[in-house]
Amino acid sequence: MKRILSLLLVLACALALFAACTPAGENNSSGNASGNSDAGTDEDIYKDEDPNAVPDRSADRSKLILGLDASFPPMGYKDDAGNIVGFDIDVAREVCKRLNWELVLQPIDWDAKDLELESGNIDCIWNGMTVNTDRIASMTLSFAYMNNEQVVLTLRSADLYDLDDFAGKKLAYQSGSSAEDALDDNPDFKASLAEVITHGDNLTAIMEVEQGSVDGLLLDSIVAKDYIKNNDPDGKTWKIIDESLAKEEYAVGFRKGDIALAMRVDAILVEMKTDGKLGEISTDWFGEDITTVIPK
C-alpha cells in the first residue's frame, strides 16, 4: 500500500507539471474529435479499483508483454519485412525505455483479448483500444491518449454520401471491435441496413468493399485515414463518409486491479506529453500531434 501511495504522489506531481505547462484554453484534441471535459481527475481515476486484486510486481518488473492485433495499421501491424511496427509500438517502446523494461510484442486474436489478459499471457492490451463501459468494468485502463471516431469507408465511385444513403446496403466491421458498439448505439441506422457482415480484421473487410461484396466498412477514423494515405494518396478510389457514428478515446488496458502497473505507465505518458516526446512520435506517424493524456 505504501508503494501505491508513493506512485500516486509521483503521478499527481507529473500531472500537476503537465497542467502547469499547458496554456489556459489550449485544446489538445485532434481535428473535430471532441475532448472529454467530464473525464475525471487524477484523484478519482482509480477510486473504484481494488488495490489488492493483482499483486504489485512493479519493483521487480523487467519486461512488459504487450498484446495486440498485428493487422491494425497505423497503431500496430506487420511491415513488409514482418516486423511489428506502429504508433502504439513506438510509444510503448519509449515508455519501456524510460522504465528500463524489455518490450515483448505478442500478437493475439482480438476476440480473445480479455481471456489473454485475464490469464496472464499478456500484461496489457495496447492497440488503439477504445474506452467503453464494458472495458472500464473489466479492465484497469490507462489515461486516454488519443481521440477517435467510428466512420464508414467506401469507394469514391459509390453513390453514397451520408449515412442515410446506406439504407438497404451491406456494411462490414471487424468482429470484437468498438464498431459493433457504435452500430448498436445507432439502432435506426443499423435497422436500415440490408445486411451487417463481420470480419476478423479490417484489411480483409477493405478487400470485400473493393471487390463490391459489401458497400462500406465501419472502422476507426485513424485507421481509415491511414489506409487512404498509404494506398490512395490522390483520393481517387476511397472516401470517408463525413458523418461519424461515435466519438471515442483510446487507452491501454491492464488486468482489472493491476493499478501499480497502470500508474507506472500513466506517469510516463504524462511525462512524455509534457516533454514533447509523445507529440514527436505522433508527428512522425500523423504529421501533427493528435495525442491527449487525460483520465478516463
N, C-alpha and C positions, 0 to 999 in steps of 0.2 A: 504493500500500500504506500510506503514511503516513496518507492520508486515511481509509482503512478503520480503521486502529488508533485514530485520533482519534475516529471515530464510535463505535467500540466502547467507548471510555472514556466518552464522553458518555452512551451508552445504559446502561452499567453504573452510572454515577452516578445517573441517573434512576431506575433500578430500585432502587438502594440507598435513595434517598429515599422511594420508594413503599413499600418494605418497612418502613422506619422509621415511616411514618405509619399503618401498618395494625396495629391492636391484635392481640396474640397470640391465636390461636384464632379470629379473625374469618373467617367464610366468606362470600365474595363471590358464591357461586353462586346461581342463581335457582331458586326452587321446589324440586322434587325432582330437578333435574338435578344429577348428581354432579360435583364438582370433579375436577381432573386432578392428583393428587398425584405422578404419575410423568411430568409434562410435561417436566421437564428444567430447566436453569438458563440464565441469560443467557450463561454461559461456553460452553455447548455447543450453543446453538441453531443456529449456522451452521457447526458443525465439519465437516460433510460437503459443504459448498459450495465451489465453485471461485471464488475472488475475481476471477479474470481472465476468467470466462466472458462477462460483459457489461461493456462499458466503463462506468466511473464518470462519469456525467453530473450528479452531484449538485451540483457547484459552479455550473454554468450552467443548471440546470433552471429553467424559468419556468412550466411547467404540468404537470398530471397528467391523463392521459386514462384515465378510469375506465370499464371495460366492465361492462355489467350486462344482465340480463333485465329489461326495464322493465315486467314484469307480475308482480312478486313482492312484493306488499304484506305486511308494512309496511317491508320492507328497502329496496326501490327499485321505484317504479312511477309511472305517469302519473295525475295527478289529473284532475278533471273539465275543467280548463282545458287539459289536455295538457302540463302541466309535470311533469318528473320530480322526485318527492319521495320521502321515506322516511327511516328511521332511519339507514341506512348513508350516505345522501346528506348528512344533517346532520353526521354525524361526519366524513366526508371533507371537507366544506366547511370545517369548523373546523380540521382538520389542514392543509389548503392555506392557510388564512388565516394560521396561525401560521408557515408556511414561506414565505409570500409567493409562493405559486403560484396560477395560474389553474386552477380545476377544470373539466375538459371531460367531460361525460357522454355516453357512446357506447353506445346500445343495441345488443346483439348477439344472435345466435342462440345460446342456451345450449349447444346441442350442439356448436357450433363455437368455444367459448370458448378451448380450448387453441390452436387454429390462430390465432385473433385475437391471442392473447398472444404466441405464438412469432414471428409475422410482424411484430410491432411496431406493429400497428394500434392497440393499446391498451397502456397501461403497467401496468395491474393489473386484476384481477377482484375487485370489492368489492360483494358482493350476496348476503349470507347464504350464503356458500360454505362447505360442510362440509369439515373436515380429514379426509382419508383417506389410506391408504397410497399410492395412485396419485398423488395430488396432492402429497404430500410428495416423491415421486420425480421428478415432472415440473415442479414449481414451487418457487420460493423463497417460503415462507409467512411472514406476519406472526405476531406473538403471537396466540393465541386470545383473542378479545374478548367472546365470549358463548357460553353453553351452550344446547343444543337437544336435541330428541329426535324420532324419527320416530313418528308416531301415525296412527291411522285416523280420518278424519272420516266420519260417516254421518248419516242422517236420524234424528231422535228417534223417529219413528214406526216405524222398523225394529226388528224383534225380534232385535237384535244388541247384545250387552252385553260380550263379551270376544272375544279373537282366535279361540277355538275355534268361536264361532258363525259365523265366516266360511267354514267348511268348505263347499265346493260353491257358494260365492258368487263374484261378479265384483269384482275390485279394480283400481283405476286408480292411476297415478302419473305424474309429469312425466318425460319422457324426458331422460336426461342428468343427473338429479338423484341425490342420495345415497339417495333412497328405493329405488332399484334395488339399491344395495349392501346396504341393510338387509334387503331381501327375500331377496337371495341368501344372506345370512348367517343366515337363518332358513329352511332348506330344508324342514323339516317343515310349517311354516305355508304356504310357497309351494306345496308339493305338494298341500296340502288345498284350494287354491282351484280353482274351476271354470275361471276364465279371468283372465289378467292383461292389462290394456289400458294402453297408454301414450298420453299426450297431450303436445302441445307446451308447454302451460302449465297451471298449477293452476286458473286461473279457468274454463277450458274444461272441465276434468275435474269441477269442482264442479257445473257445469251438468248434466253427464251423471248425476251422483249424484242431483241434484234431480229430473231427468226420469225416473229409475228405470232408466236404461240400465246403470248399474253400481251395486253395493251400497255401496261405500266408496272413499275416496281416501286413499292413503298419502302423507303430506306432513310438513313441518316443523311442530312444535307451535306455534311462534311465529306462523307463517302461519295455522294453523287457528284459534288463539285470536283473532287479529286479525280474521279473517273473521267469526267469530261476534260479536265485539264490535261490529262496524260494520254487520252485516246481520241479526243475530238477537240483540239485546241481552237479550231476555227468555228466551232459550234454549228457545223453543218448537219450533223447527224442526230445529236441528242439535245434535249431541252428538259428543264425542270419546271414543273407547274408552279406558278407564283404562290398559290395558296398552300400553307402548311397545315398538317393535321394536328401537330402538337409541338409545344416548346419543351425542351429538355435540358438536362445538365449531365455531364459525365463525371464519374467519381471512381475511385478504386474500391473494390470490395474485399473485405477480410472476413475471416471466420467470426461469427457472432461472439462478441465478448473479447476479441483479441484487441483490446483497447491500447495496450502498450505499443504494439506494432503500428496500429493506425496513427497513434500520436507521433511516433518517430517519423513516419512518412509525411504526415501533415506539417510538422515543424520544418522539414527540409523543403517541402513545396512552398511554404511561406517564405523561407529564406531565399529560394530560387526566384520567386516572384519579386522579392524586394531587391535583390542584387542584379536582376535583369537577365539571368541565365534562362529562365523559363520563357521569357519573351524572345530571347535569341533563338532558342530551339523552335519556337512557334514560327518565327520569321523564316527560318530555314525551310520549313515544310509548307507554310501557307502564305508567305510573302508579307505577313504582318503578325502582330501579337494579338491573338484571339483568345488568350487564356484568361481565366478568372480563378481566384483562390478564395472561395467563400464557404462558410459552413453549410452543411446540408439542411 
